[in-house]
């Protein structure tokens, strides 16, 4: 029977940390094998699981034990394996699934750039182009279609899970239009439009992203009459006028890109328009291990950064926006509520 390890002494904890890649790789392997999907509510033997996922029983057992000691799956006294709260999140059909987030964080390109973190720290910029010959999004779009698919599915899952929280947070009474800038496939925008039947919306994102927008937003979709889809790059232009501009997990590129996005919104918005920026913070969250790791990955791939409360406040103030308050959206996200001055 495999149990979750208790808090280890410093020497053992450090050994565990330097083998962290093994843990991430084990989660990825379980997802790609479909172990969580094969295991339902009834505990299963390794032989039965191996048959279901087309693997060798003895090597699957080694993988499951490596995961069980981390709390992903549990090994019972009779040698069968069962789900835990974490392993269920790897299932395709779980409403809060982190399956594609797990794949995204362990995509092949990540193993190439992590060893160069010291170079990124020295230079203060991305190492991605040095490794792959082109910048991050160009590489995904042109050289790594499987990674691009995983990225889109991961962003979709993240947006779907936060859309309800954002809709519950924002008071849109009296507004007639909202623009979701860099809004991905538009799940957050769709949630807002469904909650507010008099509201009209615009989704702005890169052409390949907008092409795969939420079906509710396309022609013949349930929200089609109240939405406009705009293909573009908010770093170059924001050709949208709205009562409220929403940016969720967008201002994470390099500082120059962040400044250009905010400047483009200032140029497009009328005085009095609201701007709501929703971000993960690295200094005010219960998920510090996750957000600080994502912060380093952003440095590696695009030279970007997760923000502290102070750095986000500074960027918004520099852009000439007036910050009215900062509110927690959920355990992982904060909303900076701003207005465009007269």
C-alpha positions, 0 to 999 in steps of 0.5 A: 500500500502506498501512502502520501509522504509526510513532511520530509526533513530538509535534505529529503525535501531538496532531493524531492524538489530536484526530482520534480520533473519526474513528478510532472512527467508522471502526471503527464504520462497518466493523462496520455495513457488515460488512467484516470478515465479508465478508473471509475468509482470502483477500485481496480487492479493494476492488471485490469487498468493495464489492459484498459490503457494498453500498458504493461502491468509492472511498469504501470504499477511503478507509475501509479505508486509514484503518483499515489505517494503524491496524493494522485490516486491511492493504493488500497490495502488489497493492492487495488487503486482508487481515485483521489480528489486530484486524480479525478481532475485528470478525467476528461469528463470532470466539470473542473478537469485540469487534464489539459492544464496538466498537458500544457504545463508539460508539453515537449517545448517546456523540457527544452527551455527549463534548463535555460532558466539561469540564462533567462534570469541573467538576461531578463528575457525569453530564451524560447527563440534561441531554442526554437528559432522563432518566437513562442506563438509563431512556433506554436502556430506553425511548427507545433500544432499539437502543442497549439491544440493543447494550449487552446484546450487548456485556455478554454478549460481555464476560461470556462471554469472562471467565467461563472466567477467573473459573471458573478463579480461584475456589476454591469447594470446600466452598461450596454456594451462590453469588449473582451480583449484577448478573450480567447474563445469567448467563454467569459464574454458568453457568460456575461451576455447570458447573464445580461440579456440587454448587453452587447459584446465584442470578442477581440483575439488573434485570427486563429483563436477567434476562428474557434470561438465558443459556438454560442457566439458564431452565426446561428449561435444563441448569442450571435445577435448580440456579439461581434467577433474581431480578429486582431492583435491587441498589442497593435490596435484595439478597434473597439469602443465599449462601456467596459473593457475586460482583460483576463490574464492578458497583461503577462507579456513583456512590459512593452507589450503590456504598455502598448495594450493599455495605451491602445485601450486608452486610445479607443475608450471614451472618458468614463469607460470602465477597464477591468483587469483580471490577473493571477498575482504572485504575492497575494494568493493561496496558490503561490507554488503554482503562480510563481512557477507559471511566472518563471515559465512566462519569463522563459517563453515570452519574457513575460511575468505574473504581477504583484499587486504593486506592479499591476497597480503601477502599470495601470496608473502609468497608463493613465487609468484610475483604479477604483478598487481591487477585488478577489474573483476567486482563490486564484484571481484578482480584479483591478477595477479602473475607469478612463478619466475625462 
